Every structure is written in structure tokens, then in C-alpha cells.
Amino acid sequence: KQWYQRSVAITAGQWNSNGVSRKIGELEERLKEADIDLCLIQESKLRKVDRTPRIKGYSTVREDRVGGSGGGLITLISQHIAYEKLPGIQKDGTEVLKVKINLSRSKWIILSNVYCPPNNSLGNTVTTLRLDVLPSGPNDIIAGDLNGHSALIPLL
């Protein structure tokens, strides 16, 4: 007898929405068009009093910026994927929303949706991506808007 481990293909997308509330229709079209299973959204700009966006076929995990406007993260997870929300982190401007995604009976990944605002947006001269709040294990995936401006980027 030969046993085969089921291979799981998941399609993920990342989007800085710059305010998600008025763009739900556009988002729904993109999700359907690209057959996205996981969508990481930055700068949702939702406040505690705002309703959580609901999209048919997806679970919505949300983490609003604490102590100010702007920022905020949403991770949309296709309803056929088992997940667990992990505690979010906000430190010195870096925002992290983490979910544990089930790939198979015994395989999980930690998906971190990250937003680090550009310089001056929080009143600071320099905003630094806080690497100490990002996971770094073998089953961790980090994605988002890191505002990583570098002179090296045009060379890549």
C-alpha cells in the first residue's frame, strides 16, 4: 500500500485598501475573479464603532488600530478553511494580525498580516518596522504593507 499526503493549494492576495468601507464591491469582484482563499487587507481604517465588512463565502478577522485613526487590518478567510485567530500585536506603529490556518490534519501555518505606516504618518520622524513582533518559525508566513522603501529596490 502507498499513502499519499494530500497537497493543499491556497491562493492568497494582499491589498492596501486605504479605507475598505467604500470598496467592498470592488473587493468582492477581485476575490471572485482571482479565486482568492486568503486576503490580507491593510489600512482598513475602521474604528470600533464601524461594522465589520461581511463578504459571502468568507470569514472576516479584524484588528483595528488602537489609540488613533487610520491603519487597521482585516484577513478574509474562505469558509472552507479552518482557522484560529491569535492575539494581535501593535507596537510603535507596527500592526500585526495573526491567524493559524489549517492545511491538513496535522499541518498548520501562522499567517501574519502586517502594516507598518510610512514615516511621519504617526507624527514620528521615522517609523521602524518592529521585527521583534513578527513570528519567525518554519511555519510562519508574513505578508502585508511594510512600507519598505529602499535604494536597492530599483536594482531588483
C-alpha positions, 0 to 999 in steps of 0.5 A: 500500500502507498499513502499519499499526503494530500497537497493543499493549494491556497491562493492568497492576495494582499491589498492596501485598501486605504479605507475598505468601507467604500470598496467592498464591491470592488473587493468582492469582484477581485476575490471572485475573479482571482479565486482568492482563499486568503486576503490580507487587507491593510489600512482598513481604517475602521474604528470600533464603532464601524461594522465589520465588512461581511463578504459571502463565502468568507470569514472576516478577522479584524484588528483595528488600530488602537489609540488613533485613526487610520491603519487597521487590518482585516484577513478574509478567510474562505469558509472552507478553511479552518482557522484560529485567530491569535492575539494581535500585536501593535507596537510603535506603529507596527500592526500585526494580525495573526491567524493559524490556518489549517492545511491538513490534519496535522499541518498548520501555518501562522499567517501574519498580516502586517502594516507598518505606516510610512514615516511621519504618518504617526507624527514620528520622524521615522517609523521602524518596522518592529521585527521583534513582533513578527513570528519567525518559525518554519511555519510562519508566513508574513505578508502585508504593507511594510512600507519598505522603501529602499535604494536597492529596490530599483536594482531588483 
